[in-house]
Amino acid sequence: MTATIKDIAKQTGLGLATISSYLNGGNVREKNRVKIEAAIEELHFEVNEVARGLKTNKTKIIGIIIPELNNIFCAEIITEVEDLLRSHGYATMICDCRTDERREEEAVEFLLHRRVDGLIIMPSGRSGKYLEKFTKAGKPVVLIDRKLKDIDCDSVLVDNEGAAEDAVNRLLKAGHTRIGMIAGPKDIYTAQERYSGYCKALEQAGIRPDAKLAAWGNYTIEGGADAMKELVRENPDMTAVFVSNYEMTMGAIIQINELGIRIPEELSFIGFDNVEFAKASIPKLSIVTQPTKEIARNVSELMLGRLEEAEEAERKEYETVRLTTSFVEGRSVL
């Protein structure tokens, strides 16, 4: 027969309130903690998380929604977030919405009905209206990498505009003036910011941005390959290119290889993220890198902080954390 909290009380001689406090993470005296843990081990007691969740209205589960599970940037952040939350006693429930706004909304409904304590999301859409159900229920929401209209919540971003501006400036300093860019989807916050940085660098150098030199991809390998093919076809005088996402970087390199273009002799190249891929390429690629561990740490700290505030009935102003990128020099710029 399964042991109950009453069996632990009988075994230890302690009150139910003391044992309940221990099981729910409260403070108990050291001698009582030792007694309780010994009884739990001897009786093979297991906490019924479902029952406890119904009683406390806390499931100790955080919902996570990402656009693509096989996206390296997403995977690195979520793996780290999961580890950090687990170390604080929280499990995670991850939903891959395949960069589909409808799937994303369905995932929000699914997680809300599963009564998760909070939501971490890297949104695919432009509006956060569908997230209001979470915030109205008093559950914290933390956005990764993107800002949304119609929703007040915490967010962790990188300086996308500054990252693109720096990358293009490096190409300008190398003497390039016909610089192409493979940008992301026009309606995605990160893509808009990176394109803005590209234009800003050109304008500050006295160069008017040419619409033909910007190809809008979709943050996939295939999208990067197609965009690269379009840029080469439309701009035979292009001497350099900046690709603003890891998957599109890989796709662009595949297309460049298929076209027989030599890097950097015929085309200078700066990509985005994934140091391992950059090192494996010949020549080694120069890339912008995002601080995935730092992003994960900030996301986790914001979520845990909001969960603590909910218990203490205290709410601070929403935060937007903006982190800086780094640059890894390769041999792809001449």
N, C-alpha and C positions, 0 to 999 in steps of 0.2 A: 504493500500500500504506500502511496506517495506521502512523504512527510509534509507537514504543514507548519505554519508559523507557531501554532499552538504547541506542536511537538517540541519546537526549539525552546519555547517558554518553559515547558515542563522540564526539559533537559537541563536548562541553565538556571532556572529559578528566577529569571528576569521577567519584567512586565512586557506585555505585547507592544506598548508604545516605544520602549527602548529598542526592541528587535525591529520594529517597523522603521524606526528612525535610521538604524544601521542599513537596512535593506534599501532604503531610499536615498542613501548617500549622506545622511545627516551625521552630526557629531555625537559620539558616545564615548564613555570613559574607556581607557585602554584595557583595563581588566575585563570590562564587559565585552569589548570587541573580541578579545582572545576567547572568551567563553562561547560567544555566538559563532565564531568561525570554526571552533572545535566541534560544536554541535552540528553545524551545517555539513561538515565533512563526514562526521560519524553517521548522521541520518541520511546522507546523500540528498540533501534538500536542494531543490531547484526552484528559482523564482519563476512564477507564471507571469511572463511579461504582458501577455494579453490582458489578463485579469487586472494586473497593476495599472496598465494603460487606461483601462476603463474607469478605474477608481480615481487615478490622479490626473486624467486627461493629458498624459504625457506618454508617448510611445518610445522615446529615446531613438527615434529614427529621423534622419534628415533626407529629404528628397533632393535629387540632383537631376537636372535636365540639361543635356548637351546636344549640339547639332549633329555631331558625327562621332561615334565611338572609336572609329579607326583614324580619327584626326590626331596626329602626334601631339599637337599643342593641347588639345582637350584631354587626351589620355594622361599626359604628364601632370597636368594640374589636378585632375580628379583623383589620380592614384595618391598624390600627396595629401589632398584634402581628406580622403578616406582614412588614411593613416592617422592624421592629426585628430580627426573627430573620434576615431576609435579609441585613441589614447585618453579621451575624455568621457568614454562610456557610451558613445553614440554609434549606431549602425547607419548605413546609407542605403538608399534605394535609388538606383540609377536608371534613367530613361533616355534612350537614344531616339531623337525625333527626326533623324535623316534630313535635317535642314528644311523641314516642312512645318509651316505655321499651324496647320490644322492638327497635325500629330502633336505639336507642342501644346496646343490648347487642351487636347485630349489627355496628355500626360499630366498637365496641371490638375485637371479634374480627378484623374486617377489617384494622384498623390494626396490631394485634399481629402478624398474619400477614404484613403488609407490612414488618415489622421496623423501624417508626419508632423513633427514639431516645427519644422522650418523648411525653406526651399532655397536651394542654390541653383542658379540658372544662367547659362550662356545663351541668350535669346537669339532666335532667327529672325523675328519680325521687327517692326518699327514701333509698335504700340504696346504698352504694358497694361492695357485695360483689363485683359483677362486674368491678370495677376491680383486684381483687387480683392478677389474672394479670399485669398490668403491673408492680405493685410487687414481686411475687415474682420477676419476671424482672430486677429491678434497674433498671427504667426509671422515671424521674420522672413524677409526675402533679401537675398544678396545676389546682385548681378555680377557676372564675370565678363570683362572685356568689352562690354557694350552698355550704352545708355539707352533708356527707353522713355518715350513720352507717356504721359497719363499714369505714372506710378511713382510714388514716393518711397524710396528704399535705399539701402546701402549699395555701393558698387565699387569694384576694384578694376581699374583700367591701367593701361600703359600709355605713355606719351606717343601715340601713333603718329601724330603730325610731326613731332620732333624727330622721330625715328626715320620717317621718309625724307624729311628735309636734310637730315645728316647724310643719308645714303646718296641722295642726288648731289649734294655738295661735294662729296668725294669724287663723283664722276665728273663734275664741273671742274674741279681742281686738276683732274687728270687731262683736261683739255677738251672734253666732249661737250658738244652743244646740241646735237641731235640725239636726245636721250628718250627712249621709250619707257613706258610703264605698263605693267600688267597689274591692274587694280582688281579689287573684289566686287561683289554685287553692289550696284549703285544705292540700294536702299539699306545697306548694312552700315552701322555707325563706324566700325573700324575701317571699312573701305573708303568712306567719305573723308575720314581724318587723314588717312595715308595719301589719298589723292590730293588733298589740300596741302599737305607737306611737300609733295612733289611740285605742285604749281608754285608754291611760295618760294622754294629754292630757285626755280627757273626765273621767276619774276625779279627776285633780288639780284640775279645775275644779268638782268636786262634782256632776258629771253622770253618772248611771249609763248605761253603753252600752246601747242598744236594739238587739236583734237585727234588728228590722225595718229599721233604718237601715244595715245592712251587706249589700251584695249581692256574692256571690262570682262573679267573672268567670273568664276563662280566658286572659288576656293576649293577646287578639285584638281586632280592630276590632269584629267581630260580637258578641263577648262583652261588650265595653264598651257597645255600643248596647242589647243585651238587658238588661243590669244597670241601665242608666240608666232604661229604660222601667219596670222592676220597681220601682225606688226611687220614681219619681214616682207610680206607681199606688198603692203601699202607704203613701206618706207625703206626703199633700197639704200637711202643715204644714212640710215640710222647706224650709229657707231657704238651705242651703249644701251643697256636696258636694266631697269630695276623691277624686280618681281616681288610683290608685297604679301606673300603668304607661302608657307612651306610646301603644301601640296602643289600649288601652281608653280613653285620653283622647280620641283621635280618634273612636272609636265613640260615646262619650258626647256629644261635641259634635254629631255628625251627628244623633243621636236628639233632642237638645235643640232643634236647628234644625227638625227635622220636627214636634216637638210645639209649636213656636211659643213656646218659653219664652225670655224675654229675660234675657241676662247683662249686668250683675250686678243689674239692677233687680228681677227675680223670683227669681233664683238666683245666689248667689255660687259661684265655681268655682275650684278649684286642681287643676292636672293634673301630669303627670310627664314629664320629658325632652322633647327636640327643640325647641330654641329657635326654629328656622325655622318650625315649625308654629304655635308660640305667637304669633310675630309676624304670621303670615298670618291668624290668626283675628281676627274682629271681635266684641267688643273683643279687644285683645291679652291673652293668657292669663297668669296668674300660675302659675309651674310650679316644681317641684323638679327640679334638674338633677344628673345623676351625672357624676363626673369620668372620662369614658371614656379619655382619653389617659393619665391617671395610672394607671388600672386596667391598661391595656395595658402600660405601662412596668413596673409591678410584676410582672405575670404573666410578661413576657419575662425580667426580671432573675432571678426565682425559677427559671424553667426553665433558663436559661443557667448559673446558679450550680450547680444540681443536676447538670447535664451535666459541668461542670468537676470537681465533687466525685467523680463516678463515675470520671473519668480518674485522679484523685489518690487514689482509694480512701479518701476521707474523707467522713463524713456528719455534718451538723449537725442540730439538732432542727428539726422541721417548723415552718413559720411560718404564722400567720394575719395577713394585713395587712388592716386595717380603715380605709377612707377615708371622709372626710366629704362630704356633698352640699352643693350651693349652692342658692340660691333666686333666681329671676328675677321681679321684680315686674312685673305687668301691670296691666290695668284691669278684671279680672274679679271683684274682691272689693269689696263695698260694705257 
